[in-house]
Amino acid sequence: MNQTGSLRNRAAKFGLDAVSALTPRRIGSPSARRTVGVLLFWGIGDAVLTTPFLRTLRAALPNSDIVAIGKPWLPELLGDEKLVDDFVPVVPPWTRHTGKYRIWSAEWREFSRTVRRLATRRFDLLISLRPDPRETLLGRLLPCHEFAGYALAGGAGWVTTDLGRAVGDEAATYRGDLASLAAMELLGVRPPAEPHLTILPPPPELIRQLSAARYQDRPILAVGFGASHPLRRWNAERITQSLALLRRPPGAYLVIDFDDAPQFAVPGNAPIIRWRGPLGDLRRVLAAADVAFCTDSGVMHVAAAVGCRVVAVFGPGSTARFAPRPPLHATYAVEPMPCRPCSDNCLYASPLCLDRVDVSAVAALLDDALAAVTRPRIVRRDAVAV
């Protein structure tokens, strides 16, 4: 985070701590926790990284009504997981990349209406899994008996269960660990930190395409370079160069296509399958791949969560917080890069963190990942055969 962002966060913490000390949340007798709300306002990867906590919550409170509050695509991503009972769409304007605080905008007016509707519901327990003073403030405005959040972010007087007590350096803590530690603080159980999504059969259309392309019994390489922010999108020419340097081609290239993805070229030394579809099918498609080559994105997190080996190129994002962990996964990031993470506000005309990526080093990581695949997932006996 840059210095301006750090100063802003410290100011927010000081202000909310002062206000919350004057207006603390008061709780009476212990709540039955029959209705539990979980704030999931951010990106696909952020939601995937909360799955260790959500699984533990579901197991600990099997009879509670667990409600996920956040982006409209959450049912597509998590609906099959049976971790929550209901989804309430809420999109805070501050999760946008630009115009976060134009409170006169249509987005803020719609958010205000949504919050008023949400305030008609009563939560026995409301949970924020992100150290964010805005979520703590929102939790104070909504009717809830208990609020589990992060006092380190500010508003300590409004937090009834501090999920961050065991967090030493929040900025350097892997988000899966953050979810795991939160489960320990709230529920007394610390699950594994690695996120997990249920592995579902690949779409039949993908199987037909592989068969038609005469796929051979070799690893499938998924390539997906879409990213929500332009600063996180690697140059198409560099992606093309990395793929061209592979010493041994995969059995097939599975190109995950998005409107915001760079238009890179794929070598013609193996069948090329292109996929474009809804988020709900993305994990089915990635479950057919053995290695995923991507940037810091939702594709990266979904691929890792369904057991795909990941080779990820990081730009402005924090590798400590978000990179999938070795030895199964590999991350390339230009170091040293003192301005990382920058909250997607680059100091330069072009992002040095991506411009300086060594394509030969990335290709070597890809070669290692492909070589580590002893039997492709799609032809294993427990998968759909081609």
C-alpha positions as CSV (number, residue, x, y, z in Angstrom):
1,M,0.0,0.0,0.0
2,N,1.3,3.5,-0.8
3,Q,2.0,6.1,1.8
4,T,-1.1,8.1,1.1
5,G,-3.3,5.0,1.5
6,S,-1.6,4.1,4.7
7,L,-2.1,7.6,6.2
8,R,-5.8,7.5,5.1
9,N,-6.3,4.2,6.9
10,R,-4.6,5.4,10.1
11,A,-6.8,8.5,10.1
12,A,-9.9,6.3,9.6
13,K,-8.9,4.0,12.4
14,F,-8.3,6.9,14.8
15,G,-11.6,8.6,13.9
16,L,-13.7,5.4,14.2
17,D,-12.0,4.3,17.4
18,A,-12.9,7.7,19.0
19,V,-16.5,7.5,17.8
20,S,-17.0,3.9,18.8
21,A,-15.7,4.6,22.3
22,L,-18.6,7.0,22.7
23,T,-21.1,4.8,21.1
24,P,-20.1,1.2,21.9
25,R,-22.1,-1.8,20.9
26,R,-23.9,-3.2,23.9
27,I,-24.9,-6.8,24.0
28,G,-27.1,-8.5,26.6
29,S,-27.6,-12.2,27.0
30,P,-25.7,-14.6,24.6
31,S,-27.3,-14.8,21.2
32,A,-28.5,-18.1,19.7
33,R,-26.9,-17.1,16.4
34,R,-29.9,-18.3,14.5
35,T,-29.3,-15.8,11.7
36,V,-25.7,-15.1,10.7
37,G,-24.6,-12.6,8.0
38,V,-21.2,-12.7,6.3
39,L,-20.0,-9.6,4.4
40,L,-18.3,-10.6,1.1
41,F,-18.1,-7.3,-0.8
42,W,-14.9,-7.7,-2.8
43,G,-13.6,-9.8,-5.8
44,I,-13.9,-13.4,-6.8
45,G,-10.5,-14.2,-5.3
46,D,-11.4,-12.6,-2.0
47,A,-14.6,-14.7,-1.8
48,V,-12.7,-17.9,-2.7
49,L,-10.1,-17.2,0.0
50,T,-12.9,-17.1,2.7
51,T,-13.9,-20.7,2.0
52,P,-11.8,-22.1,4.9
53,F,-13.8,-19.9,7.3
54,L,-17.2,-20.6,5.6
55,R,-16.8,-24.3,5.8
56,T,-15.9,-24.1,9.5
57,L,-18.8,-21.8,10.1
58,R,-21.2,-24.2,8.4
59,A,-20.0,-27.1,10.4
60,A,-20.1,-25.2,13.7
61,L,-23.6,-23.8,13.2
62,P,-25.4,-26.4,11.1
63,N,-28.8,-25.2,12.2
64,S,-28.2,-21.5,11.6
65,D,-29.4,-19.5,8.6
66,I,-26.2,-18.2,7.1
67,V,-26.5,-15.3,4.7
68,A,-23.8,-14.1,2.3
69,I,-24.0,-10.4,1.7
70,G,-22.1,-9.1,-1.3
71,K,-21.7,-9.1,-5.1
72,P,-24.5,-10.5,-7.3
73,W,-22.3,-13.2,-8.7
74,L,-21.8,-14.9,-5.3
75,P,-24.6,-17.5,-6.0
76,E,-22.8,-18.6,-9.2
77,L,-19.5,-19.0,-7.4
78,L,-20.6,-20.5,-4.1
79,G,-24.1,-21.8,-4.7
80,D,-23.0,-25.4,-5.2
81,E,-20.9,-25.4,-2.1
82,K,-23.9,-25.5,0.4
83,L,-21.9,-23.2,2.7
84,V,-24.6,-20.5,2.9
85,D,-28.4,-20.6,2.9
86,D,-29.2,-17.3,1.2
87,F,-27.5,-14.5,-0.8
88,V,-28.3,-10.8,-0.5
89,P,-26.8,-8.6,-3.3
90,V,-25.1,-5.6,-2.0
91,V,-22.4,-3.6,-4.0
92,P,-20.7,-0.9,-1.9
93,P,-19.5,1.9,-4.2
94,W,-16.1,1.9,-2.5
95,T,-15.3,-1.5,-4.1
96,R,-15.2,0.3,-7.5
97,H,-11.8,1.1,-9.1
98,T,-12.7,4.7,-9.7
99,G,-15.3,7.2,-8.3
100,K,-15.4,5.4,-5.0
101,Y,-16.6,8.4,-2.9
102,R,-18.9,10.4,-5.3
103,I,-21.7,10.2,-2.8
104,W,-24.0,12.2,-5.2
105,S,-23.8,9.4,-7.8
106,A,-26.5,6.9,-8.7
107,E,-24.4,4.1,-7.2
108,W,-24.4,5.7,-3.8
109,R,-28.1,6.3,-4.0
110,E,-28.8,2.7,-4.8
111,F,-26.4,1.6,-2.1
112,S,-28.3,3.7,0.4
113,R,-31.6,2.1,-0.6
114,T,-30.1,-1.4,-0.4
115,V,-28.7,-0.7,3.1
116,R,-32.1,0.6,4.3
117,R,-33.7,-2.6,3.0
118,L,-31.0,-4.7,4.6
119,A,-31.6,-2.9,7.9
120,T,-35.1,-4.4,8.1
121,R,-33.5,-7.8,8.7
122,R,-32.2,-8.8,12.1
123,F,-28.9,-10.6,12.4
124,D,-27.9,-12.4,15.6
125,L,-24.3,-12.3,14.3
126,L,-22.7,-10.2,11.5
127,I,-19.2,-11.1,10.3
128,S,-16.7,-9.0,8.4
129,L,-13.7,-11.1,7.1
130,R,-11.8,-8.1,5.8
131,P,-9.9,-5.6,8.0
132,D,-11.8,-2.6,6.6
133,P,-13.1,0.3,8.7
134,R,-16.0,0.8,6.2
135,E,-17.3,-2.7,6.9
136,T,-17.1,-2.1,10.6
137,L,-19.0,1.2,10.3
138,L,-21.7,-0.6,8.2
139,G,-21.9,-3.3,10.8
140,R,-22.8,-0.6,13.4
141,L,-25.5,0.8,11.2
142,L,-27.2,-2.6,10.7
143,P,-29.3,-4.3,13.4
144,C,-27.2,-7.2,14.8
145,H,-26.7,-8.6,18.2
146,E,-23.0,-9.4,17.7
147,F,-20.4,-8.1,15.3
148,A,-17.3,-10.1,14.5
149,G,-14.6,-8.0,12.8
150,Y,-11.2,-6.5,13.1
151,A,-10.5,-4.0,15.8
152,L,-7.1,-3.3,14.2
153,A,-9.0,-1.5,11.3
154,G,-10.8,0.9,13.6
155,G,-14.1,1.0,15.5
156,A,-13.0,-1.2,18.3
157,G,-15.9,-0.3,20.4
158,W,-18.3,-1.8,17.8
159,V,-16.5,-5.1,17.6
160,T,-17.8,-7.8,20.0
161,T,-15.5,-10.5,18.7
162,D,-12.1,-9.4,17.5
163,L,-11.1,-11.7,14.6
164,G,-7.6,-10.1,14.4
165,R,-6.2,-10.9,17.9
166,A,-3.8,-13.5,16.6
167,V,-2.8,-11.5,13.5
168,G,0.7,-10.1,13.8
169,D,1.4,-8.3,10.5
170,E,-1.9,-8.0,8.6
171,A,-0.2,-6.6,5.5
172,A,2.0,-9.7,5.2
173,T,-0.7,-12.3,6.2
174,Y,-1.9,-14.7,3.5
175,R,-5.7,-14.2,3.1
176,G,-6.3,-17.9,3.6
177,D,-4.5,-17.7,6.9
178,L,-6.6,-14.6,7.8
179,A,-9.8,-16.7,7.2
180,S,-8.3,-19.6,9.2
181,L,-7.4,-17.4,12.1
182,A,-10.8,-15.8,12.1
183,A,-12.4,-19.2,12.4
184,M,-10.2,-19.9,15.4
185,E,-11.1,-16.7,17.1
186,L,-14.9,-17.0,16.6
187,L,-15.5,-20.8,16.5
188,G,-12.5,-22.3,18.3
189,V,-11.4,-24.4,15.3
190,R,-8.5,-23.5,13.0
191,P,-9.0,-25.1,9.5
192,P,-6.3,-25.4,6.8
193,A,-5.7,-22.1,5.2
194,E,-5.8,-23.3,1.6
195,P,-9.1,-22.5,-0.1
196,H,-11.1,-25.3,-1.6
197,L,-14.0,-25.5,-4.1
198,T,-15.8,-28.8,-4.9
199,I,-14.4,-30.4,-8.0
200,L,-17.3,-30.8,-10.5
201,P,-17.3,-32.8,-13.8
202,P,-16.1,-30.8,-16.8
203,P,-18.8,-29.5,-19.2
204,P,-19.7,-32.1,-21.8
205,E,-19.0,-29.5,-24.6
206,L,-15.4,-29.2,-23.4
207,I,-15.0,-33.0,-23.6
208,R,-16.4,-33.0,-27.1
209,Q,-14.1,-30.2,-28.2
210,L,-11.1,-32.1,-26.9
211,S,-12.1,-35.3,-28.6
212,A,-12.7,-33.4,-31.9
213,A,-9.3,-31.8,-31.6
214,R,-7.6,-35.2,-31.1
215,Y,-6.3,-34.4,-27.7
216,Q,-3.5,-36.7,-26.6
217,D,-2.9,-38.0,-23.1
218,R,-0.7,-35.1,-21.9
219,P,-1.2,-32.2,-19.5
220,I,-3.8,-29.5,-20.4
221,L,-2.6,-25.9,-19.9
222,A,-5.3,-23.3,-19.1
223,V,-4.3,-19.8,-20.1
224,G,-6.4,-17.0,-18.7
225,F,-5.3,-13.4,-18.5
226,G,-8.4,-11.4,-17.9
227,A,-8.3,-9.0,-14.9
228,S,-10.8,-6.5,-13.5
229,H,-8.3,-3.6,-13.5
230,P,-6.1,-2.7,-16.5
231,L,-3.0,-2.4,-14.4
232,R,-3.2,-6.1,-13.6
233,R,-3.4,-7.2,-17.3
234,W,-0.1,-8.4,-18.6
235,N,1.1,-7.4,-22.1
236,A,-0.2,-9.8,-24.9
237,E,3.2,-9.9,-26.6
238,R,4.9,-11.1,-23.4
239,I,2.3,-13.8,-22.8
240,T,2.9,-15.0,-26.4
241,Q,6.6,-15.0,-25.9
242,S,6.3,-17.1,-22.7
243,L,4.2,-19.7,-24.4
244,A,6.6,-19.9,-27.4
245,L,9.5,-20.6,-25.1
246,L,8.0,-23.8,-23.6
247,R,10.4,-26.7,-24.2
248,R,7.6,-29.2,-24.4
249,P,4.1,-28.4,-25.5
250,P,1.1,-29.4,-23.5
251,G,-1.5,-31.9,-24.7
252,A,-3.8,-29.0,-25.3
253,Y,-4.2,-25.2,-24.6
254,L,-7.4,-24.2,-22.9
255,V,-7.8,-20.5,-23.5
256,I,-10.1,-18.8,-20.9
257,D,-11.5,-15.9,-22.9
258,F,-12.8,-12.7,-21.4
259,D,-13.8,-9.3,-22.8
260,D,-11.0,-7.7,-20.9
261,A,-8.3,-10.3,-21.7
262,P,-5.3,-9.3,-23.9
263,Q,-5.3,-10.9,-27.3
264,F,-2.2,-13.1,-27.2
265,A,-1.2,-15.7,-29.7
266,V,-1.0,-19.4,-28.8
267,P,1.5,-21.8,-30.5
268,G,0.0,-24.2,-33.0
269,N,2.0,-27.2,-31.6
270,A,-1.1,-28.6,-29.7
271,P,-4.9,-28.4,-30.0
272,I,-6.3,-25.0,-28.9
273,I,-9.7,-25.0,-27.1
274,R,-11.3,-21.6,-26.4
275,W,-13.8,-21.2,-23.7
276,R,-16.1,-18.3,-22.8
277,G,-18.9,-18.8,-20.4
278,P,-20.5,-17.9,-17.0
279,L,-18.7,-17.9,-13.7
280,G,-20.7,-20.9,-12.6
281,D,-19.0,-23.0,-15.2
282,L,-15.5,-21.6,-14.8
283,R,-14.4,-24.0,-12.0
284,R,-15.8,-27.0,-14.1
285,V,-13.6,-25.9,-17.0
286,L,-10.5,-25.3,-14.8
287,A,-11.0,-28.7,-13.1
288,A,-10.2,-30.2,-16.5
289,A,-6.8,-28.4,-16.6
290,D,-3.6,-29.5,-15.0
291,V,-1.8,-26.2,-15.1
292,A,-3.2,-22.7,-15.1
293,F,-1.1,-19.8,-16.5
294,C,-2.6,-16.5,-15.4
295,T,-2.2,-13.2,-13.7
296,D,-3.3,-12.2,-10.2
297,S,-7.0,-12.6,-10.7
298,G,-10.1,-14.6,-10.0
299,V,-9.1,-17.2,-12.4
300,M,-5.9,-17.8,-10.4
301,H,-7.9,-18.3,-7.1
302,V,-10.5,-20.5,-8.7
303,A,-7.9,-22.7,-10.4
304,A,-5.9,-23.2,-7.2
305,A,-9.1,-24.0,-5.3
306,V,-10.1,-26.8,-7.7
307,G,-6.6,-28.3,-7.5
308,C,-5.0,-27.0,-10.6
309,R,-1.3,-26.2,-10.5
310,V,-1.0,-22.4,-10.9
311,V,1.8,-20.3,-12.5
312,A,0.8,-16.7,-11.8
313,V,2.4,-13.4,-12.9
314,F,2.0,-10.8,-10.2
315,G,2.0,-7.1,-10.9
316,P,0.7,-4.5,-8.4
317,G,-1.0,-7.0,-6.1
318,S,0.5,-8.3,-2.8
319,T,2.1,-11.8,-3.2
320,A,2.2,-12.2,0.6
321,R,-1.6,-11.7,0.8
322,F,-2.9,-13.3,-2.3
323,A,-0.4,-15.6,-4.1
324,P,-1.3,-19.4,-4.0
325,R,1.3,-21.2,-2.0
326,P,4.1,-23.5,-3.1
327,P,5.1,-26.3,-3.7
328,L,2.0,-26.9,-5.9
329,H,1.9,-23.3,-7.1
330,A,4.5,-20.9,-8.4
331,T,4.4,-17.1,-8.6
332,Y,6.6,-14.7,-10.6
333,A,7.0,-11.2,-9.3
334,V,9.6,-8.6,-10.1
335,E,11.7,-7.9,-7.0
336,P,12.6,-5.6,-5.5
337,M,9.5,-3.6,-6.1
338,P,9.1,-1.1,-3.2
339,C,5.8,0.3,-4.5
340,R,4.0,-3.0,-4.4
341,P,1.2,-3.2,-3.4
342,C,-0.1,0.1,-4.8
343,S,-3.9,-0.4,-4.6
344,D,-3.9,-0.2,-8.4
345,N,-2.7,3.4,-8.5
346,C,0.5,3.3,-10.5
347,L,3.2,5.9,-10.0
348,Y,4.6,5.4,-13.5
349,A,3.4,5.9,-17.0
350,S,3.4,2.1,-17.4
351,P,3.5,-0.5,-14.6
352,L,7.2,-1.5,-14.1
353,C,6.1,-4.5,-12.0
354,L,4.7,-6.1,-15.2
355,D,6.9,-4.5,-17.9
356,R,10.0,-6.0,-16.3
357,V,8.8,-9.6,-16.0
358,D,11.4,-12.0,-17.4
359,V,9.5,-14.2,-19.9
360,S,12.2,-16.9,-19.9
361,A,11.9,-17.2,-16.1
362,V,8.1,-17.5,-16.5
363,A,8.4,-20.1,-19.2
364,A,10.8,-22.1,-17.0
365,L,8.2,-22.1,-14.2
366,L,5.6,-23.3,-16.7
367,D,7.8,-26.1,-17.9
368,D,8.4,-27.3,-14.3
369,A,4.7,-27.3,-13.6
370,L,3.8,-29.2,-16.8
371,A,6.6,-31.7,-16.1
372,A,5.3,-32.3,-12.6
373,V,2.0,-33.7,-14.0
374,T,2.3,-37.5,-14.0
375,R,-1.2,-38.2,-15.3
376,P,-3.6,-35.6,-16.7
377,R,-6.6,-35.0,-14.6
378,I,-9.1,-35.4,-17.5
379,V,-8.0,-39.0,-18.3
380,R,-7.8,-40.3,-14.7
381,R,-10.3,-43.0,-13.9
382,D,-12.1,-40.8,-11.4
383,A,-12.7,-38.1,-14.0
384,V,-14.7,-37.9,-17.3
385,A,-12.7,-39.7,-19.9
386,V,-12.0,-38.2,-23.3
